[in-house]
Amino acid sequence: MRALKPGLLRAVLGAAIGAAIGAGSLILAGSLGMEITDGEILGLGYLLALIGFLLGIGAFRFWLIWATGREVNAQEEHAAHGTAGDWRRYFRFTTDHKVIGVQYLATAFALFLVAGTFAMLMRLELAQPGLLLGKEAYNEIFSTHGAMMITVALISIVGGLGNYLVPIMIGARDMAFPKSNAFSYWLLPLPILLVAINPLLGGFDSGWTAYPPLSQQANLGQQAYLMAFVTVGVASILSSINFLVTVFRMRAPGMSLMRMPIFVWALTVTSVLGLVATSIVASAFTMLLFDRVLGTSFFRASRGGDVILFQHLFWFYSHPAVYIMGLPGLGAILEIVPVFARKPLFAYPLAVLSFISIGVMSFMVWAHHMFVSGMATFFPIPIMLTTELISVPTGIVFLSALGTIWMGRLHFKVPMLWVFGFIWAFLIGGITGVFLADVPTDLTLHDTYFVVAHFHYTIVGGAIFGLFAGTYYWFPKITGRMYSERLGKLHFWWFTLAFNATFLPMFWLGIEGMRRRVADYPAQFGGVNLWISFAAFNIFLSVAVFVFNIVRSWRRGPQAASNPWRAQTLEWQTASPPPIQNFDHIPTVTTGPYEYGSGPLIGVPAEGRSTP
Amino acid sequence: MTSPRRHLWIAAAIWAVLSIVGAVLVSGIQIMPVIASREAVIENSAFVLLTVLSVPVLMFVVVGLAYSAIWFRADGDEADGPPIHGHRGFQTVWLGISFALVVGLFGYGAVGLIDIRGAQVSDFEVQVRAEQWAWHFTYPSAGVDSQELHIPVGERVHFIINSDDVIHSFWVPAFGIKQDAVPGRTTQIYVTATVAGTYPGLCAELCGLGHTDMRFTTVVNDRAALEAWLRQSTPSPAGSQPPASGSEQPS
């Protein structure tokens, strides 16, 4: 009875049974004359499918054992941790943070490819003036592209690299709550699938921002998106708690807060944001769901609701969320710079402070998305101040990176190339952000392609360049093999040139008055849009090089040493890949993480630094 | 071997030259493609100022990166760089300049916004009503409805904006301002058009299937021509025709 053992097969079975019970009971009730809507059927079906899926994968197994008064035997707990070298652990409810990290990374990159395919469809429609796929299809395609890419940016570095590396970087054997960690990962597959198949439910055409009343008119696919988003939010809150407890309770002896690698600091601040902000958007989306399904009127103007309230609630999360996407990338970049510049991270304490200030201030800038929304006439003024102020701590990232690079001994390996690409992209994102923070210029730029270009420079620049830099940098640690340097360089140059060729012209389009979220445009923009579509297609091809490099190198790349980059942080002081327990002995930390160039440590792997 | 101080001076000199040349090059350009209102003039000057200020910031990072990439390559050298953890003076100056820039930009932006939204008096009033997917303009002084926007040149016009269904956004790019039309609320905006002519208007906020095509035409004319158009569009007292009929676009 293989199907009845906890695993993916049983999970799929559980989801099917759950969906059948949920949807079936309501359909039955409908046929008996009760008034049942499609939204209610989808809602209950999804809820029970999610529970069935989690039951099937074994997410409740240990809790059920406790609940029924039995003891969890150590062997079983051990088995849930997974066995080294067993590929099947990646498809199970495995509690090892390294397995979970790889699960997140694989999920994120798969989703990245699907969302990228949607982007290609958008560029196909926009390559020429006139309509090809049609307005309805276009609205659904860009909405799905946005929703998926946001998920990629939210989970890839935090869930993937963060889960894999944070415990090792602070000298712990696992996360604080391994079962809850696995639980939050296994919450994701079903909602992601639901967003991917939303076109079958009629699609949703209101963008990832889901502003009512448009999102109240939209098809059933809209409800699928809202439910999926709330589920991902729950996973995000659970994982935030896990990171915070891990970082504050499980550091190795001697690892004081100010000796933590900067990447760990970035993840810590990110987790605070995830913990505090996510519940706000989850409640906004739940209220919207209630408006759609249960007949409430939170955002129904015709019945006394307020549509602007939704925007406030939405951005009160979604602006911090920009930093949930960005900060881990910034952390990864600042982690990599010292290693390839062979110099200590410049102004480390200031960089830590800047991350914390970004976290705090990110709650004070939300309304800069709403300068033309019709909120109080002069409320933009204080918001403009806080928005421009947040550029001071964000600028510290440039100070730290440049200060480290200056007078360094630069090794231009692939991760370092991505650092340089990141600095350029994030700089353009930052500078153009000032034009949008400044209310007079925003009045004309709002809702144009200038905004599209700006947030792609910040989110792709911050999250995706950081993700690629981190993936190449830690690839030898995670897989125990080296990637191909030549293919990595090809990927970098192809991606970076194509990325800039795609998004730089969009600033011009925006200034010239091309609106965002339109399927068609005046003929005068035809040439530039054709060029952009061509360049965007090249982004997609360059990512194919990345996927090929990663898959091939993982299978038969040359063996990697435990510390190929001569880095000093703890993850490089253990084997590649690390043993199940991460370290044979928990290390004791005696110095900071970036003591390059200091006396006896010069050029020596830092084993002497952390005594077993 | 170039000394650290010498590297700094060379890079600073390159930065200064590029910044000045770049700033001079961009300082004279008109950035907004069409400027036909007092508000657009304010925005364009903000645009130019921000662009000029961007040049030294951009060049600082680009020169820093490029100079390092050329001069500080390890080239097989396995030795570490100097153990510099920070620099008090440099960090302080960096923070000081950042704050000064922010405060300056904020002051300039706030003055600009007060200038644009401040004087809430008007010579002419238009009621704007958005629906999926059309714009309707009503001129209360003349009792005229139209799907085309007609306003006088050189006078401060007050737009009172509503929506029947979802959120739309009233935008005439040549005037440089936009304002969402929100169901259940009334929003407003003031514009002084300065150049007579015909300009396209658009819906800037995603509003569903017809969003792409939700456009209108704006005609800015002198007061006499506007009055003539209003008279011609006024429904005759006995007429039962819908009032918008007189204002259909020729196209």
Chai-1 contact restraints between the chains, C-beta under 6 A:
chainA,res_idxA,chainB,res_idxB,connection_type,confidence,min_distance_angstrom,max_distance_angstrom,comment,restraint_id
A,K135,B,L209,contact,1.0,0.0,6.0,A-B,restraint_1
A,K135,B,T212,contact,1.0,0.0,6.0,A-B,restraint_2
A,E136,B,L209,contact,1.0,0.0,6.0,A-B,restraint_3
A,G207,B,L206,contact,1.0,0.0,6.0,A-B,restraint_4
A,Y211,B,I167,contact,1.0,0.0,6.0,A-B,restraint_5
A,P213,B,V166,contact,1.0,0.0,6.0,A-B,restraint_6
A,P213,B,P183,contact,1.0,0.0,6.0,A-B,restraint_7
A,L214,B,V166,contact,1.0,0.0,6.0,A-B,restraint_8
A,L214,B,G208,contact,1.0,0.0,6.0,A-B,restraint_9
A,A301,B,P183,contact,1.0,0.0,6.0,A-B,restraint_10
A,A301,B,G184,contact,1.0,0.0,6.0,A-B,restraint_11
A,V307,B,V182,contact,1.0,0.0,6.0,A-B,restraint_12
A,R342,B,D80,contact,1.0,0.0,6.0,A-B,restraint_13
A,R342,B,G81,contact,1.0,0.0,6.0,A-B,restraint_14
A,K343,B,G81,contact,1.0,0.0,6.0,A-B,restraint_15
A,P344,B,P83,contact,1.0,0.0,6.0,A-B,restraint_16
A,P344,B,H85,contact,1.0,0.0,6.0,A-B,restraint_17
A,F346,B,G86,contact,1.0,0.0,6.0,A-B,restraint_18
A,A347,B,G86,contact,1.0,0.0,6.0,A-B,restraint_19
A,A347,B,Q91,contact,1.0,0.0,6.0,A-B,restraint_20
A,V372,B,K178,contact,1.0,0.0,6.0,A-B,restraint_21
A,V372,B,Q179,contact,1.0,0.0,6.0,A-B,restraint_22
A,V372,B,D180,contact,1.0,0.0,6.0,A-B,restraint_23
A,S373,B,D180,contact,1.0,0.0,6.0,A-B,restraint_24
A,G374,B,D180,contact,1.0,0.0,6.0,A-B,restraint_25
A,G374,B,V182,contact,1.0,0.0,6.0,A-B,restraint_26
A,G374,B,R185,contact,1.0,0.0,6.0,A-B,restraint_27
A,G374,B,T187,contact,1.0,0.0,6.0,A-B,restraint_28
A,T377,B,R117,contact,1.0,0.0,6.0,A-B,restraint_29
A,I381,B,A110,contact,1.0,0.0,6.0,A-B,restraint_30
A,M384,B,G109,contact,1.0,0.0,6.0,A-B,restraint_31
A,L385,B,F106,contact,1.0,0.0,6.0,A-B,restraint_32
A,E388,B,V102,contact,1.0,0.0,6.0,A-B,restraint_33
A,E388,B,L105,contact,1.0,0.0,6.0,A-B,restraint_34
A,E388,B,F106,contact,1.0,0.0,6.0,A-B,restraint_35
A,L389,B,V102,contact,1.0,0.0,6.0,A-B,restraint_36
A,V392,B,S98,contact,1.0,0.0,6.0,A-B,restraint_37
A,G395,B,S98,contact,1.0,0.0,6.0,A-B,restraint_38
A,F398,B,V61,contact,1.0,0.0,6.0,A-B,restraint_39
A,L399,B,W94,contact,1.0,0.0,6.0,A-B,restraint_40
A,L402,B,G64,contact,1.0,0.0,6.0,A-B,restraint_41
A,I405,B,S68,contact,1.0,0.0,6.0,A-B,restraint_42
A,W406,B,S68,contact,1.0,0.0,6.0,A-B,restraint_43
A,M407,B,P4,contact,1.0,0.0,6.0,A-B,restraint_44
A,G408,B,F72,contact,1.0,0.0,6.0,A-B,restraint_45
A,G408,B,G81,contact,1.0,0.0,6.0,A-B,restraint_46
A,R409,B,A74,contact,1.0,0.0,6.0,A-B,restraint_47
A,R409,B,D77,contact,1.0,0.0,6.0,A-B,restraint_48
A,R409,B,G81,contact,1.0,0.0,6.0,A-B,restraint_49
A,L410,B,F72,contact,1.0,0.0,6.0,A-B,restraint_50
A,L410,B,R73,contact,1.0,0.0,6.0,A-B,restraint_51
A,L410,B,A74,contact,1.0,0.0,6.0,A-B,restraint_52
A,H411,B,A74,contact,1.0,0.0,6.0,A-B,restraint_53
A,L427,B,V61,contact,1.0,0.0,6.0,A-B,restraint_54
A,I431,B,S54,contact,1.0,0.0,6.0,A-B,restraint_55
A,F435,B,L50,contact,1.0,0.0,6.0,A-B,restraint_56
A,D438,B,G109,contact,1.0,0.0,6.0,A-B,restraint_57
A,V439,B,G109,contact,1.0,0.0,6.0,A-B,restraint_58
A,V439,B,L113,contact,1.0,0.0,6.0,A-B,restraint_59
A,P440,B,I42,contact,1.0,0.0,6.0,A-B,restraint_60
A,P440,B,E43,contact,1.0,0.0,6.0,A-B,restraint_61
A,P440,B,A46,contact,1.0,0.0,6.0,A-B,restraint_62
A,P440,B,G112,contact,1.0,0.0,6.0,A-B,restraint_63
A,P440,B,L113,contact,1.0,0.0,6.0,A-B,restraint_64
A,T441,B,E43,contact,1.0,0.0,6.0,A-B,restraint_65
A,T441,B,A46,contact,1.0,0.0,6.0,A-B,restraint_66
A,T441,B,F47,contact,1.0,0.0,6.0,A-B,restraint_67
A,L443,B,I177,contact,1.0,0.0,6.0,A-B,restraint_68
A,T444,B,E43,contact,1.0,0.0,6.0,A-B,restraint_69
A,T444,B,G176,contact,1.0,0.0,6.0,A-B,restraint_70
A,D447,B,A204,contact,1.0,0.0,6.0,A-B,restraint_71
A,E512,B,P33,contact,1.0,0.0,6.0,A-B,restraint_72
A,G513,B,P173,contact,1.0,0.0,6.0,A-B,restraint_73
A,R515,B,A204,contact,1.0,0.0,6.0,A-B,restraint_74
A,R517,B,L206,contact,1.0,0.0,6.0,A-B,restraint_75
A,V518,B,T212,contact,1.0,0.0,6.0,A-B,restraint_76
A,A519,B,T212,contact,1.0,0.0,6.0,A-B,restraint_77
A,D520,B,T212,contact,1.0,0.0,6.0,A-B,restraint_78
A,Y596,B,D80,contact,1.0,0.0,6.0,A-B,restraint_79
A,G597,B,D80,contact,1.0,0.0,6.0,A-B,restraint_80
A,G597,B,G81,contact,1.0,0.0,6.0,A-B,restraint_81
A,G597,B,P82,contact,1.0,0.0,6.0,A-B,restraint_82
A,G597,B,P83,contact,1.0,0.0,6.0,A-B,restraint_83
A,S598,B,P83,contact,1.0,0.0,6.0,A-B,restraint_84
A,I602,B,D80,contact,1.0,0.0,6.0,A-B,restraint_85
A,G603,B,E78,contact,1.0,0.0,6.0,A-B,restraint_86
